[in-house]
Amino acid sequence: MNDVMSLLETLHRPRLLMQAARHGARLYRRETQLPRLLCSPVLPGPRQAAIRLLCLEQDHEAARRSRAADYCAARHLEVLIALICEARAILAAAPVLPCSARSGGQVQKQRPARIAEA
């Protein structure tokens, strides 16, 4: 899990693109959108889906940066939405880790701030 999450935490994209993806994440439907994005009728687990989506997103980002004629911002946005939701699913399934003693012994999940935002 750490490899995928560390890659996601280092992901830097334009603010407007990420804001749109966060808003779009509210309407994400994994069962219908993920198979279409991955071109696969079989739904992989969140971690495997995130890895495949990261590869797709990197291709879209490269096309955006090179100003390729076939770059589609809507498609890039769909991939980012799915990536955010799959990252959230990975975090939701993460084991609960005890926090520091300063918190009075309460148990919390550790979540990166950029991905956990809604």
Z-matrix of the N, CA and C atoms (Angstrom, degrees):
N
C 1 1.442
C 2 1.524 1 111.01
N 3 1.302 2 118.03 1 -37.03
C 4 1.454 3 121.18 2 -175.56
C 5 1.515 4 112.39 3 -61.35
N 6 1.332 5 117.92 4 -36.20
C 7 1.458 6 119.97 5 -179.66
C 8 1.524 7 111.21 6 -62.99
N 9 1.316 8 116.93 7 -47.65
C 10 1.458 9 121.49 8 -179.72
C 11 1.522 10 109.98 9 -64.05
N 12 1.311 11 117.15 10 -46.64
C 13 1.460 12 120.27 11 -177.65
C 14 1.519 13 111.73 12 -66.53
N 15 1.335 14 118.07 13 -36.81
C 16 1.464 15 119.21 14 178.26
C 17 1.524 16 110.83 15 -67.37
N 18 1.325 17 116.94 16 -35.61
C 19 1.467 18 119.73 17 175.28
C 20 1.523 19 110.91 18 -65.38
N 21 1.314 20 116.79 19 -40.48
C 22 1.463 21 120.07 20 179.79
C 23 1.523 22 111.98 21 -67.53
N 24 1.322 23 116.37 22 -35.77
C 25 1.457 24 119.55 23 -179.80
C 26 1.527 25 112.25 24 -69.13
N 27 1.309 26 117.37 25 -25.60
C 28 1.465 27 120.50 26 179.63
C 29 1.524 28 112.13 27 -91.39
N 30 1.306 29 116.99 28 1.47
C 31 1.460 30 122.00 29 -179.60
C 32 1.524 31 109.38 30 -73.49
N 33 1.326 32 117.39 31 118.68
C 34 1.466 33 122.22 32 179.24
C 35 1.516 34 108.50 33 -121.43
N 36 1.312 35 115.40 34 115.02
C 37 1.447 36 122.32 35 -179.42
C 38 1.519 37 109.06 36 -128.44
N 39 1.336 38 117.84 37 163.48
C 40 1.462 39 119.52 38 179.26
C 41 1.526 40 111.99 39 -54.44
N 42 1.307 41 114.77 40 142.08
C 43 1.464 42 121.68 41 -175.42
C 44 1.528 43 112.13 42 -56.48
N 45 1.328 44 116.78 43 -44.37
C 46 1.463 45 120.23 44 -178.12
C 47 1.531 46 111.03 45 -63.37
N 48 1.316 47 116.83 46 -39.74
C 49 1.464 48 121.32 47 178.59
C 50 1.527 49 110.67 48 -63.49
N 51 1.321 50 117.18 49 -43.56
C 52 1.466 51 120.98 50 -179.65
C 53 1.533 52 111.69 51 -70.57
N 54 1.324 53 117.75 52 -37.15
C 55 1.462 54 119.88 53 177.38
C 56 1.520 55 110.49 54 -64.17
N 57 1.332 56 116.06 55 -42.60
C 58 1.464 57 120.15 56 177.75
C 59 1.525 58 110.67 57 -62.99
N 60 1.326 59 116.93 58 -39.43
C 61 1.468 60 120.59 59 179.32
C 62 1.527 61 110.56 60 -65.74
N 63 1.316 62 118.28 61 -40.78
C 64 1.468 63 120.59 62 178.82
C 65 1.526 64 111.20 63 -64.36
N 66 1.331 65 115.98 64 -39.76
C 67 1.465 66 118.81 65 177.65
C 68 1.528 67 110.68 66 -67.72
N 69 1.315 68 116.66 67 -40.49
C 70 1.453 69 121.05 68 179.80
C 71 1.515 70 113.12 69 -68.03
N 72 1.321 71 117.02 70 -23.59
C 73 1.467 72 121.16 71 -178.77
C 74 1.525 73 111.53 72 -62.16
N 75 1.310 74 117.25 73 -24.35
C 76 1.468 75 120.44 74 179.44
C 77 1.532 76 111.66 75 -65.05
N 78 1.320 77 116.07 76 -28.11
C 79 1.464 78 120.74 77 -176.07
C 80 1.525 79 113.22 78 -102.48
N 81 1.319 80 117.28 79 5.37
C 82 1.469 81 121.96 80 -176.57
C 83 1.520 82 110.87 81 -66.17
N 84 1.326 83 115.73 82 131.98
C 85 1.457 84 122.89 83 175.82
C 86 1.520 85 108.20 84 -121.76
N 87 1.307 86 115.69 85 102.73
C 88 1.462 87 122.49 86 -173.35
C 89 1.523 88 112.46 87 -56.83
N 90 1.323 89 116.87 88 -43.61
C 91 1.464 90 121.34 89 -174.02
C 92 1.521 91 113.16 90 -63.62
N 93 1.317 92 117.42 91 -29.22
C 94 1.462 93 120.07 92 -178.35
C 95 1.532 94 112.93 93 -102.07
N 96 1.317 95 117.09 94 -39.52
C 97 1.456 96 119.67 95 -173.31
C 98 1.523 97 114.28 96 -83.46
N 99 1.323 98 117.50 97 -36.38
C 100 1.465 99 119.91 98 -177.41
C 101 1.532 100 112.48 99 -64.84
N 102 1.343 101 119.90 100 -46.20
C 103 1.469 102 118.45 101 178.12
C 104 1.532 103 112.61 102 -59.71
N 105 1.332 104 116.38 103 -36.20
C 106 1.464 105 119.92 104 178.90
C 107 1.525 106 111.08 105 -67.49
N 108 1.310 107 117.61 106 -42.79
C 109 1.464 108 121.01 107 -179.26
C 110 1.522 109 112.22 108 -67.81
N 111 1.333 110 115.86 109 -38.92
C 112 1.465 111 120.25 110 -177.40
C 113 1.526 112 112.97 111 -90.20
N 114 1.333 113 117.08 112 -3.36
C 115 1.470 114 122.35 113 -178.25
C 116 1.525 115 110.78 114 54.58
N 117 1.324 116 115.35 115 46.26
C 118 1.452 117 121.04 116 -177.95
C 119 1.524 118 109.18 117 -146.49
N 120 1.335 119 117.24 118 131.28
C 121 1.467 120 118.94 119 178.60
C 122 1.532 121 113.08 120 -74.39
N 123 1.325 122 116.57 121 -16.27
C 124 1.465 123 121.65 122 -178.09
C 125 1.528 124 109.42 123 -92.94
N 126 1.324 125 116.46 124 129.76
C 127 1.463 126 120.92 125 177.78
C 128 1.523 127 110.17 126 -83.27
N 129 1.337 128 118.11 127 117.01
C 130 1.464 129 119.71 128 175.29
C 131 1.524 130 109.88 129 -78.37
N 132 1.309 131 116.13 130 169.39
C 133 1.459 132 120.58 131 174.51
C 134 1.525 133 109.64 132 -67.17
N 135 1.324 134 117.54 133 164.88
C 136 1.469 135 120.65 134 -177.98
C 137 1.527 136 113.79 135 -56.78
N 138 1.320 137 116.96 136 -39.45
C 139 1.463 138 119.82 137 -178.01
C 140 1.529 139 111.12 138 -67.48
N 141 1.327 140 117.25 139 -45.47
C 142 1.457 141 120.82 140 179.27
C 143 1.529 142 110.49 141 -66.65
N 144 1.329 143 116.32 142 -39.10
C 145 1.462 144 120.32 143 177.81
C 146 1.526 145 110.37 144 -63.10
N 147 1.327 146 116.94 145 -42.41
C 148 1.461 147 120.72 146 -179.61
C 149 1.525 148 111.25 147 -62.80
N 150 1.316 149 117.18 148 -39.80
C 151 1.467 150 120.33 149 178.75
C 152 1.521 151 110.45 150 -63.47
N 153 1.332 152 116.78 151 -45.61
C 154 1.462 153 119.96 152 179.27
C 155 1.523 154 111.36 153 -66.69
N 156 1.316 155 116.85 154 -38.57
C 157 1.464 156 120.43 155 178.10
C 158 1.522 157 111.48 156 -66.94
N 159 1.333 158 116.90 157 -35.65
C 160 1.466 159 119.79 158 176.34
C 161 1.527 160 111.12 159 -60.47
N 162 1.318 161 116.64 160 -41.49
C 163 1.467 162 120.61 161 178.00
C 164 1.522 163 110.93 162 -63.26
N 165 1.331 164 115.64 163 -44.54
C 166 1.469 165 119.83 164 177.47
C 167 1.528 166 110.78 165 -62.05
N 168 1.315 167 115.68 166 -43.84
C 169 1.472 168 120.12 167 -177.66
C 170 1.519 169 110.90 168 -64.17
N 171 1.311 170 117.49 169 -39.06
C 172 1.468 171 120.60 170 178.27
C 173 1.521 172 110.89 171 -63.03
N 174 1.326 173 117.14 172 -37.11
C 175 1.466 174 120.46 173 176.14
C 176 1.526 175 110.97 174 -64.67
N 177 1.330 176 116.07 175 -43.54
C 178 1.467 177 120.09 176 178.03
C 179 1.527 178 111.09 177 -64.14
N 180 1.309 179 116.25 178 -40.93
C 181 1.466 180 120.41 179 -179.85
C 182 1.522 181 110.93 180 -64.80
N 183 1.318 182 116.72 181 -40.75
C 184 1.464 183 120.21 182 177.77
C 185 1.526 184 110.45 183 -63.18
N 186 1.327 185 116.83 184 -41.01
C 187 1.469 186 120.43 185 177.97
C 188 1.526 187 110.42 186 -65.54
N 189 1.324 188 117.26 187 -39.23
C 190 1.474 189 120.73 188 179.47
C 191 1.518 190 110.79 189 -64.19
N 192 1.327 191 115.63 190 -46.70
C 193 1.465 192 119.35 191 -178.32
C 194 1.525 193 113.18 192 -66.19
N 195 1.334 194 116.06 193 -33.74
C 196 1.464 195 119.05 194 -179.83
C 197 1.526 196 111.89 195 -86.47
N 198 1.332 197 115.64 196 1.26
C 199 1.460 198 121.88 197 -179.48
C 200 1.529 199 112.01 198 55.35
N 201 1.321 200 114.53 199 43.06
C 202 1.462 201 121.06 200 -179.41
C 203 1.530 202 110.02 201 -64.39
N 204 1.312 203 115.57 202 143.19
C 205 1.458 204 120.87 203 -178.80
C 206 1.520 205 112.12 204 -65.15
N 207 1.316 206 117.74 205 -28.18
C 208 1.463 207 120.64 206 -178.16
C 209 1.530 208 113.38 207 -92.61
N 210 1.336 209 117.89 208 8.78
C 211 1.461 210 120.64 209 178.16
C 212 1.522 211 109.18 210 -68.57
N 213 1.332 212 115.64 211 134.15
C 214 1.463 213 121.35 212 179.02
C 215 1.534 214 108.39 213 -122.81
N 216 1.325 215 115.55 214 109.85
C 217 1.467 216 120.16 215 -178.19
C 218 1.527 217 111.28 216 -62.57
N 219 1.322 218 117.67 217 -35.61
C 220 1.469 219 120.81 218 179.97
C 221 1.527 220 110.44 219 -64.13
N 222 1.312 221 117.06 220 -41.81
C 223 1.468 222 120.77 221 179.10
C 224 1.533 223 110.08 222 -66.59
N 225 1.338 224 116.86 223 -41.65
C 226 1.459 225 121.97 224 177.26
C 227 1.530 226 109.22 225 -59.13
N 228 1.308 227 116.06 226 -43.73
C 229 1.459 228 121.42 227 179.64
C 230 1.528 229 111.23 228 -62.90
N 231 1.320 230 117.76 229 -42.12
C 232 1.465 231 121.08 230 177.91
C 233 1.529 232 111.37 231 -59.91
N 234 1.318 233 116.06 232 -41.57
C 235 1.468 234 120.49 233 179.36
C 236 1.523 235 110.19 234 -66.44
N 237 1.323 236 117.81 235 -42.43
C 238 1.465 237 120.77 236 178.45
C 239 1.525 238 111.53 237 -63.75
N 240 1.325 239 117.21 238 -40.07
C 241 1.463 240 120.97 239 177.80
C 242 1.526 241 109.79 240 -59.50
N 243 1.321 242 115.74 241 -49.14
C 244 1.468 243 120.12 242 179.82
C 245 1.520 244 110.64 243 -62.21
N 246 1.312 245 117.24 244 -39.99
C 247 1.461 246 121.78 245 -179.70
C 248 1.527 247 111.07 246 -63.22
N 249 1.308 248 117.32 247 -43.73
C 250 1.467 249 121.44 248 177.57
C 251 1.530 250 110.38 249 -61.21
N 252 1.321 251 116.72 250 -45.18
C 253 1.466 252 120.09 251 -178.09
C 254 1.520 253 112.02 252 -68.43
N 255 1.318 254 117.48 253 -37.76
C 256 1.463 255 119.67 254 177.38
C 257 1.528 256 110.28 255 -67.98
N 258 1.325 257 117.49 256 -36.78
C 259 1.470 258 120.62 257 176.57
C 260 1.523 259 110.16 258 -63.53
N 261 1.315 260 116.65 259 -39.81
C 262 1.461 261 120.07 260 177.36
C 263 1.524 262 111.09 261 -64.32
N 264 1.331 263 116.42 262 -37.86
C 265 1.468 264 120.25 263 178.29
C 266 1.525 265 110.72 264 -66.38
N 267 1.330 266 117.13 265 -37.70
C 268 1.465 267 120.94 266 176.85
C 269 1.525 268 109.58 267 -63.12
N 270 1.319 269 116.02 268 -44.91
C 271 1.466 270 120.00 269 -179.82
C 272 1.521 271 111.77 270 -65.67
N 273 1.325 272 116.73 271 -37.55
C 274 1.467 273 120.18 272 -179.96
C 275 1.523 274 111.03 273 -65.38
N 276 1.335 275 116.36 274 -31.06
C 277 1.462 276 120.52 275 -179.34
C 278 1.525 277 112.60 276 -88.42
N 279 1.327 278 117.03 277 -5.39
C 280 1.464 279 121.22 278 -178.02
C 281 1.526 280 110.03 279 -66.78
N 282 1.324 281 116.78 280 145.74
C 283 1.467 282 118.96 281 177.62
C 284 1.519 283 110.47 282 -65.16
N 285 1.294 284 115.78 283 148.37
C 286 1.458 285 121.68 284 178.90
C 287 1.519 286 108.51 285 -77.42
N 288 1.325 287 115.52 286 126.93
C 289 1.459 288 121.19 287 -179.07
C 290 1.516 289 109.78 288 -108.33
N 291 1.317 290 117.99 289 139.68
C 292 1.464 291 119.18 290 177.09
C 293 1.522 292 109.84 291 -67.69
N 294 1.315 293 115.88 292 140.53
C 295 1.460 294 119.84 293 178.68
C 296 1.529 295 109.52 294 -88.30
N 297 1.300 296 116.35 295 -177.03
C 298 1.469 297 120.42 296 -175.46
C 299 1.530 298 111.08 297 -67.15
N 300 1.287 299 114.97 298 165.48
C 301 1.465 300 120.92 299 -178.30
C 302 1.523 301 111.56 300 -66.55
N 303 1.351 302 117.76 301 -21.02
C 304 1.462 303 120.32 302 -179.24
C 305 1.522 304 112.13 303 -64.62
N 306 1.316 305 118.36 304 -23.93
C 307 1.462 306 120.59 305 -176.08
C 308 1.528 307 111.94 306 -85.09
N 309 1.296 308 117.67 307 8.39
C 310 1.455 309 120.62 308 177.79
C 311 1.515 310 113.43 309 78.55
N 312 1.336 311 116.80 310 22.26
C 313 1.452 312 120.21 311 176.87
C 314 1.516 313 114.89 312 80.57
N 315 1.335 314 117.78 313 9.72
C 316 1.463 315 119.78 314 177.95
C 317 1.525 316 109.40 315 -71.01
N 318 1.309 317 115.28 316 155.02
C 319 1.456 318 120.56 317 -179.64
C 320 1.526 319 108.51 318 -104.64
N 321 1.330 320 116.10 319 130.84
C 322 1.464 321 121.52 320 -179.68
C 323 1.515 322 109.63 321 -135.26
N 324 1.343 323 115.01 322 155.73
C 325 1.458 324 119.68 323 170.85
C 326 1.516 325 107.19 324 -88.68
N 327 1.315 326 115.28 325 140.41
C 328 1.453 327 119.05 326 177.47
C 329 1.511 328 107.92 327 -89.26
N 330 1.336 329 116.86 328 121.08
C 331 1.454 330 122.01 329 -177.98
C 332 1.516 331 109.97 330 -129.01
N 333 1.320 332 117.17 331 133.02
C 334 1.456 333 119.36 332 173.43
C 335 1.533 334 108.88 333 -64.87
N 336 1.296 335 117.00 334 136.60
C 337 1.461 336 121.75 335 -174.35
C 338 1.524 337 112.59 336 -62.72
N 339 1.325 338 118.15 337 -38.87
C 340 1.469 339 120.84 338 -174.34
C 341 1.518 340 111.83 339 -67.67
N 342 1.309 341 118.22 340 -33.08
C 343 1.463 342 121.19 341 -176.21
C 344 1.516 343 110.46 342 -87.73
N 345 1.327 344 116.84 343 -34.64
C 346 1.457 345 120.80 344 -175.47
C 347 1.513 346 112.61 345 -76.11
N 348 1.330 347 118.28 346 -11.82
C 349 1.457 348 120.39 347 -179.91
C 350 1.519 349 110.42 348 -62.40
N 351 1.295 350 115.57 349 142.85
C 352 1.480 351 118.43 350 178.11
C 353 1.496 352 110.92 351 -116.60
